[in-house]
Amino acid sequence: MKYISISILFIIICSCNEKVKESNTTETKEVVVKEKKTKVFITKDQTIEITYDTRKENNVEEPEETMKIKENQHANLKSLSYSEISNLDSITDTNSIAINEKCALSIIPSSRWIKVEQERMGEDGWMTIVEDNTDALDYGRQSLIKNDIKFIKELSREKRYVRFMNEDKIISIIDLQKMEDAWGIILFNGNDTPDLWNGFEIEEDMKFVYKK
């Protein structure tokens, strides 16, 4: 009788241990969907899902095609940084123009550059270039004015430098002698580095620069 009682007690203890193990067991499943991985933790009382990006986990960057699309999204814009100016101390009020408001400025090439290109292209070829650029500038001017952006016609080349300012802070400085072939519209929102626009569609670039 003693042995029977011990056997029954042993069976009960084993059964309880199995239930405890079962209740503490967590089942983990992994579900991979495209570039996302979801880990599912199933416990006795709840189910927890954690989703994360496998590209970050595996140090995988965005596809090259996507990067190129981002780079070319505003292909008509060229950022005008003053990194090429080696001696900032040489820039004074006498040899520079200050722009300290949100605006747009049309710019045409230097007379020297125009003379060289006229001779190289011939009259017919040159006139085609002039007509195309004139149409583009006129279209851009009308679009800017329609969106209440101040338009300054034909930036003067009498002074070498143009300082783009926000109150007393210099945002950017451009050297017109290094931009002899510049032909387009300079877009400046009053806070960020200005951009030179040249193209036939300005709406998206205008929204990008002026945030409107």
C-alpha positions as CSV (number, residue, x, y, z in Angstrom):
1,M,0.0,0.0,0.0
2,K,2.9,2.3,0.8
3,Y,4.5,1.7,-2.6
4,I,1.2,2.4,-4.4
5,S,0.9,5.8,-2.6
6,I,4.4,6.8,-3.5
7,S,3.8,5.9,-7.2
8,I,0.6,7.9,-7.4
9,L,2.3,10.9,-5.8
10,F,5.2,10.7,-8.3
11,I,2.8,10.6,-11.2
12,I,0.9,13.7,-9.9
13,I,4.2,15.6,-9.5
14,C,5.4,14.7,-13.0
15,S,2.0,15.8,-14.4
16,C,2.2,19.2,-12.7
17,N,5.8,19.8,-13.9
18,E,4.7,19.1,-17.5
19,K,1.9,21.6,-17.2
20,V,4.2,24.3,-15.7
21,K,6.7,23.7,-18.6
22,E,3.8,24.0,-21.1
23,S,2.5,27.2,-19.6
24,N,6.0,28.8,-19.7
25,T,6.8,27.8,-23.2
26,T,6.9,30.6,-25.8
27,E,6.6,29.6,-29.4
28,T,8.5,31.9,-31.9
29,K,7.6,32.1,-35.5
30,E,9.2,34.3,-38.2
31,V,7.2,35.6,-41.1
32,V,9.1,37.4,-43.9
33,V,7.1,39.7,-46.2
34,K,9.1,41.5,-48.9
35,E,11.6,43.6,-47.0
36,K,9.8,43.4,-43.6
37,K,10.3,40.6,-41.1
38,T,7.7,40.0,-38.4
39,K,8.5,37.9,-35.3
40,V,5.5,36.4,-33.6
41,F,5.8,35.4,-29.9
42,I,2.9,33.2,-28.8
43,T,2.5,32.6,-25.1
44,K,-0.2,31.1,-23.0
45,D,-2.0,34.5,-22.4
46,Q,-1.1,36.7,-25.4
47,T,0.4,37.0,-28.9
48,I,3.1,39.7,-29.5
49,E,4.2,40.8,-33.0
50,I,7.3,42.8,-33.7
51,T,7.9,44.0,-37.2
52,Y,11.3,45.5,-38.3
53,D,13.1,46.4,-41.5
54,T,15.5,43.6,-42.7
55,R,17.4,46.1,-44.9
56,K,18.6,47.9,-41.8
57,E,19.4,44.6,-40.1
58,N,21.4,43.4,-43.0
59,N,22.9,46.9,-43.8
60,V,21.2,46.9,-47.2
61,E,20.8,50.3,-48.8
62,E,18.0,51.6,-51.0
63,P,18.1,50.4,-54.6
64,E,20.4,52.4,-56.9
65,E,17.4,53.3,-59.2
66,T,15.6,54.9,-56.2
67,M,18.6,57.0,-55.4
68,K,19.0,58.2,-59.0
69,I,15.3,59.2,-59.1
70,K,15.8,61.3,-55.9
71,E,18.9,62.9,-57.4
72,N,17.2,63.7,-60.7
73,Q,13.9,64.9,-59.2
74,H,15.0,68.5,-59.6
75,A,17.4,68.2,-62.4
76,N,16.7,71.7,-63.6
77,L,18.1,73.1,-60.4
78,K,21.8,73.8,-59.6
79,S,22.7,74.7,-56.1
80,L,24.8,77.9,-55.9
81,S,27.3,77.3,-53.1
82,Y,30.2,79.6,-52.4
83,S,32.7,76.7,-51.7
84,E,34.7,77.7,-54.8
85,I,35.5,81.1,-53.5
86,S,38.9,80.8,-51.9
87,N,39.3,84.3,-50.3
88,L,36.1,85.5,-48.7
89,D,38.0,88.6,-47.3
90,S,38.3,90.0,-50.8
91,I,34.5,90.4,-51.0
92,T,33.4,94.0,-50.1
93,D,30.4,96.2,-50.5
94,T,32.2,97.8,-53.4
95,N,32.6,94.7,-55.5
96,S,29.4,92.8,-54.5
97,I,25.6,93.0,-54.6
98,A,23.6,92.1,-51.5
99,I,20.3,90.2,-51.9
100,N,18.5,89.9,-48.5
101,E,14.9,89.0,-49.4
102,K,12.9,86.1,-50.9
103,C,13.0,86.7,-54.6
104,A,13.9,85.4,-58.1
105,L,16.5,86.9,-60.4
106,S,17.0,86.3,-64.1
107,I,20.5,86.0,-65.3
108,I,22.0,85.9,-68.8
109,P,25.6,85.0,-69.9
110,S,28.4,87.5,-69.9
111,S,28.9,89.6,-73.1
112,R,32.3,87.9,-73.7
113,W,30.7,84.4,-73.6
114,I,27.9,85.5,-75.9
115,K,30.3,86.8,-78.4
116,V,32.3,83.6,-78.5
117,E,29.2,81.4,-78.8
118,Q,27.7,83.6,-81.6
119,E,30.8,83.2,-83.7
120,R,31.0,79.4,-83.0
121,M,27.3,78.6,-83.7
122,G,26.6,81.1,-86.5
123,E,23.6,83.3,-86.7
124,D,20.9,80.7,-87.2
125,G,22.2,78.4,-84.5
126,W,22.6,81.2,-82.0
127,M,19.1,82.6,-82.7
128,T,17.6,79.2,-81.9
129,I,19.4,79.1,-78.6
130,V,18.3,82.7,-77.8
131,E,14.6,82.0,-78.6
132,D,14.6,78.8,-76.5
133,N,16.1,80.5,-73.5
134,T,13.9,83.6,-73.9
135,D,10.8,81.5,-73.9
136,A,11.9,79.5,-70.8
137,L,12.7,82.7,-68.9
138,D,9.4,84.3,-69.8
139,Y,7.5,81.2,-68.7
140,G,9.4,81.1,-65.5
141,R,8.9,84.8,-64.8
142,Q,5.1,84.5,-65.3
143,S,4.9,81.5,-63.0
144,L,6.8,83.1,-60.2
145,I,4.9,86.4,-60.4
146,K,1.6,84.4,-60.4
147,N,2.8,82.8,-57.1
148,D,3.6,86.2,-55.5
149,I,7.3,85.8,-55.7
150,K,9.2,89.0,-56.3
151,F,11.0,88.9,-59.7
152,I,14.1,90.9,-60.4
153,K,14.9,91.2,-64.1
154,E,18.4,90.6,-65.3
155,L,20.9,90.4,-62.5
156,S,23.7,93.0,-63.2
157,R,27.2,91.7,-63.9
158,E,28.8,95.1,-63.1
159,K,29.9,93.7,-59.8
160,R,31.7,90.4,-59.5
161,Y,30.0,88.9,-56.4
162,V,26.4,88.4,-55.2
163,R,25.8,87.9,-51.5
164,F,22.6,86.2,-50.5
165,M,21.8,87.2,-46.9
166,N,19.3,86.6,-44.1
167,E,19.5,89.8,-42.1
168,D,23.2,90.0,-41.2
169,K,24.0,86.3,-41.9
170,I,25.5,85.3,-45.2
171,I,23.7,82.3,-46.7
172,S,25.8,82.1,-49.9
173,I,28.1,84.1,-52.1
174,I,28.4,83.5,-55.9
175,D,31.2,84.6,-58.2
176,L,29.7,85.8,-61.5
177,Q,33.1,85.6,-63.2
178,K,32.9,81.8,-62.7
179,M,29.4,81.8,-64.0
180,E,29.9,83.3,-67.4
181,D,27.6,80.9,-69.1
182,A,24.8,81.1,-66.5
183,W,21.4,81.5,-68.2
184,G,18.2,81.1,-66.2
185,I,16.6,82.2,-63.0
186,I,18.2,82.3,-59.6
187,L,15.6,81.1,-57.0
188,F,16.2,82.3,-53.4
189,N,13.8,81.7,-50.5
190,G,15.6,84.0,-48.1
191,N,16.9,81.2,-45.9
192,D,18.6,78.5,-47.9
193,T,21.3,78.2,-50.5
194,P,20.0,79.7,-53.8
195,D,19.5,77.5,-56.9
196,L,19.9,78.4,-60.6
197,W,16.9,77.1,-62.6
198,N,17.0,76.5,-66.3
199,G,14.3,74.5,-68.0
200,F,10.8,74.5,-69.3
201,E,8.9,73.3,-66.2
202,I,9.3,75.3,-63.1
203,E,6.2,74.4,-60.9
204,E,7.7,71.5,-59.0
205,D,11.1,73.2,-58.6
206,M,9.3,76.4,-57.3
207,K,7.4,74.4,-54.7
208,F,10.7,72.7,-53.7
209,V,12.6,76.0,-53.2
210,Y,9.9,78.2,-51.8
211,K,8.0,75.5,-49.9
212,K,4.7,76.5,-51.5
